[in-house]
Amino acid sequence: MQKDTRELFGKQNLVWMGVGALLMIAGILLMAGGKSSDPNTFIDQEVYSVRRITWSPLLIVAGLAMEVYAIMCKSRS
């Protein structure tokens, strides 16, 4: 009886997974920060910026979608 030696994910799948992981990491890094030097003041422009409210979640969702695609697409090997 011969064993099936195919890998679960091919090279193309792993590349797409890496791209998705990089997108999610970029989204998390864009969301970071916003600390005020004075804890008694609240600067809403830093916390509610377009970068943190719009771009960061979009990059994270795009990374998650890329991961789903990488898992679901059929390997060409």
N, C-alpha and C positions, 0 to 999 in steps of 0.2 A: 504494500500500500504506500502510495507516494503522498508526501505532505505538500500542502499548498503553501508556497513560500512568497506569495505576493505581499507587499507591504500594504498597510491600511491606507496611507496617504502617499501620493506620489510627490515628485519634486514641485510640480506646479501648485498642488494643494498647499504645500508648506510655504511656498513663496507668498501665496495669497493670505495665508494665516499670519505671516510676518508683517505684511502690509497692514492688515487689520489691527494687529497688536500695536504697530507704530502709530496708527491713527488714534487709537484709544489712549495711548500714552501722551500723544500731543494734546488731546482734549483735556486730559487730567492736568497737564502742566499749564495749559491756558487758564484753567479754572483756579489754580493755586494763587496765593497772595492775597492782597487786600488788607493787610494788617496796618492799622493806624499807629503812628508813633506815640500818640496820646490816647490812652484807653478811655478817657472821658469824652472824646469827640467821635462822632460818627460821620464818615465821609461816604455819602451814598453813591457818588460818581465812581468810586473805586469798587464798591461791592456790586452795584447794579450796572456795570459797564456792558456794552454790546459784546465784548470779548467773552465775558463770563456767562452772560445770560443766553447768548445766541450761538456764537461760534463753537464754544466748548461742547455743549450738548450735541450739536450737529456732528462734530467730529467723533464723539463717542458713539453715537448711534450709527454713523457710517462705518466705524470700525467693527461694531457688532454685526452689522449687515454683511460686511466683508468676511467675517469669521463664519457666518452661516453659509455664505456662498462657497467658501473654501471647503467646508465640511461636506456640503451637498453635491458639489460638482464632481463628475466622474473623472478619475485619473486616466490619463492617456497612455499609461504604461502597460 
